[in-house]
Amino acid sequence: MSTLDQSFVTNGSWKPDLFKGKVVFVTGGAGTICRVQTEALVLLGANAVIIGRNVEKTEKAAAEIQQLRAGAKVIGIGGVDVRSVESIAKAVEVTVKELGRIDFVIAGAAGNFISDFNHLSSNAFKSVVSIDLLGSYNTAKATFQELRKTKGAYLFVSATLHYYGIPFQLHVGAAKAGVDALSNALAVELGPLGIRSNAIAPGLIEGTEGFARLAPPSEDGGNGLRDKIPLQKFGTSRDIAEATVYLFSPAASYVTGTIEVVDGGAWHIGSYMQDLYPSVVIAANEDPSAKI
Ligand code: COA
């Protein structure tokens, strides 16, 4: 089911036809955050292609997003793994054939799990870096010639984990630090072609897999964690969608090479795992069943 509806247009901050005639290509578009980003762009006039590994989930999400606006075209292409640049290139071909162009790219596909260094195998590290970082590169690579024609924009979905070295997420933190560097370098290299590149760094966003993983249910209903966020609330997927609309809109036409942090100010406070540090790390390293 879609998160956004027509009220995003009628009572929202943006003009209804902001993205009329534009096409967005989204990896991970059936996942929580990237799906809502897509919904917002479609509601504001864009057509979209979302790609993902799971065929049924991706096609179902596309059909539901298409319902949001009369006349919208939203195509779901499943069976695409961002670790394969060829499989993304095929999805790009379909996009251009069916929708004519690509103006915006959201590189959002990501893989994650909680693991301390001691139990994180080399292959596990490689797996996450391959999805998050190499996958972002592959997405940029496969869509570049289309963005070049439209003088379009990239948006990479990053994170804030690597700002404070949160324990048990070093694989993701390393990958997302690379994503930030990739986006910044693309902004520099492709700026002269009229292509912009930015990243968005969500904080704790309610209703996501990442939230369930990093902020599991607690006795106080999460209040302790919430209190540590300067804005005193968790984020929503809509918060990420709003920032996405801004970054693709003409209002951000001079904005490139930035990392838009949407976390309620949380990272300035430091890791929310401070209370557990260093006991969790010591315990993880005491376990003799380390992996290679
Ligand atoms: N803890 C430690 N290692 C793990 C792990 C976990 N929870 N889950 C997977 N791994 C390791 C595997 O053991 C394997 O390493 P090994 O060969 O040394 O044993 C390696 O990671 C690759 O595992 P594999 O099952 O082949 O993963 P994959 O490459 O097909 O997919 C993920 C990797 C991250 C996508 C997969 O773990 C996953 O589906 N995660 C949950 C969904 C998700 O991440 N969604 C995105 C939300 S941000």
Boltz pocket constraint, residues with backbone or C-beta under 6 A from the ligand:
constraints:
  - pocket:
      binder: B
      contacts: [[A, 110], [A, 111], [A, 112], [A, 113], [A, 114], [A, 115], [A, 119], [A, 120], [A, 121], [A, 122], [A, 123], [A, 124], [A, 125], [A, 127], [A, 128], [A, 131], [A, 209], [A, 210], [A, 292]]
      max_distance: 6.0
